[in-house]
Amino acid sequence: MIIGTCVVYLTADWVFSLKEKRMVVKSIVEKVRHKFNVSVAEVDNQDIHKSIVIGFACVTNEVSHANSIIDNVINFIEKNTDARIDDTVIEIL
């Protein structure tokens, strides 16, 4: 069993309240969960309105498949939000 995890650090400069941030995060999380069938959640910086940290994980039987899923999710997030991706941390277990 191969577990692929990724933490995506985003910055949303136009967000000025936690309510606006929640709307952005909820949209990203729901779209990713439905399109890719991965576990996804906001995992850090929940009280900082311009910083979004989303983590997701997938389980598969091949390392290459886990890498492919992670790359596809990162590309999807990048194309479907105005937030800027600052960093990603990928771990394959």
C-alpha positions as CSV (number, residue, x, y, z in Angstrom):
1,M,0.0,0.0,0.0
2,I,1.4,3.4,-1.0
3,I,0.1,6.6,0.7
4,G,0.8,9.9,-1.1
5,T,0.4,13.1,0.9
6,C,0.8,16.7,0.0
7,V,0.5,20.0,1.8
8,V,-0.2,23.0,-0.5
9,Y,0.6,26.5,0.8
10,L,-1.4,29.3,-0.9
11,T,-1.6,33.1,-0.5
12,A,-4.9,35.0,-1.2
13,D,-3.9,38.6,-1.2
14,W,-7.4,39.9,-2.0
15,V,-9.0,38.2,1.1
16,F,-9.7,40.6,4.0
17,S,-11.7,38.4,6.4
18,L,-11.9,34.9,7.7
19,K,-15.4,34.6,6.2
20,E,-14.0,35.3,2.7
21,K,-11.2,32.8,3.3
22,R,-13.7,30.1,4.4
23,M,-15.5,30.6,1.1
24,V,-12.3,30.1,-0.9
25,V,-11.2,27.1,1.1
26,K,-14.6,25.4,1.0
27,S,-14.7,25.8,-2.8
28,I,-11.2,24.3,-3.3
29,V,-11.8,21.5,-0.8
30,E,-15.2,20.5,-2.3
31,K,-14.0,20.6,-5.9
32,V,-10.8,18.6,-5.2
33,R,-12.7,16.0,-3.1
34,H,-15.4,15.4,-5.8
35,K,-13.0,15.4,-8.8
36,F,-10.2,13.3,-7.4
37,N,-11.7,11.2,-4.6
38,V,-8.9,12.1,-2.2
39,S,-9.0,13.1,1.5
40,V,-8.6,16.9,1.7
41,A,-8.8,19.5,4.4
42,E,-7.5,22.8,5.6
43,V,-4.7,21.8,7.9
44,D,-3.0,24.9,9.2
45,N,-3.1,28.8,9.6
46,Q,-6.9,28.7,10.1
47,D,-6.8,32.1,11.8
48,I,-4.7,33.9,9.3
49,H,-7.0,35.3,6.6
50,K,-4.5,35.6,3.7
51,S,-2.8,32.3,4.2
52,I,-4.4,29.0,3.1
53,V,-2.8,25.6,3.9
54,I,-4.5,22.6,2.4
55,G,-3.5,19.0,2.8
56,F,-4.6,16.0,0.9
57,A,-3.8,12.3,0.8
58,C,-4.4,9.4,-1.6
59,V,-3.9,5.6,-1.2
60,T,-2.9,3.5,-4.2
61,N,-0.7,0.5,-5.0
62,E,2.0,2.2,-7.1
63,V,4.3,5.1,-6.4
64,S,3.9,6.5,-9.9
65,H,0.1,6.5,-9.6
66,A,0.4,8.4,-6.3
67,N,2.7,11.0,-7.9
68,S,0.3,11.3,-10.8
69,I,-2.6,12.0,-8.5
70,I,-0.7,14.5,-6.5
71,D,0.5,16.4,-9.6
72,N,-3.0,16.4,-11.1
73,V,-4.5,17.8,-7.8
74,I,-1.9,20.5,-7.6
75,N,-2.5,21.5,-11.2
76,F,-6.2,21.6,-10.6
77,I,-5.9,23.8,-7.5
78,E,-3.6,26.2,-9.5
79,K,-6.1,26.5,-12.4
80,N,-9.2,26.7,-10.3
81,T,-8.4,29.5,-7.8
82,D,-7.0,33.0,-7.8
83,A,-4.8,32.2,-4.8
84,R,-1.1,31.9,-5.5
85,I,0.6,28.6,-4.7
86,D,3.7,29.4,-2.7
87,D,5.0,26.0,-1.8
88,T,4.1,22.3,-1.9
89,V,5.4,19.5,0.3
90,I,5.0,16.0,-1.1
91,E,5.6,12.8,0.8
92,I,5.2,9.3,-0.4
93,L,4.9,6.6,2.3
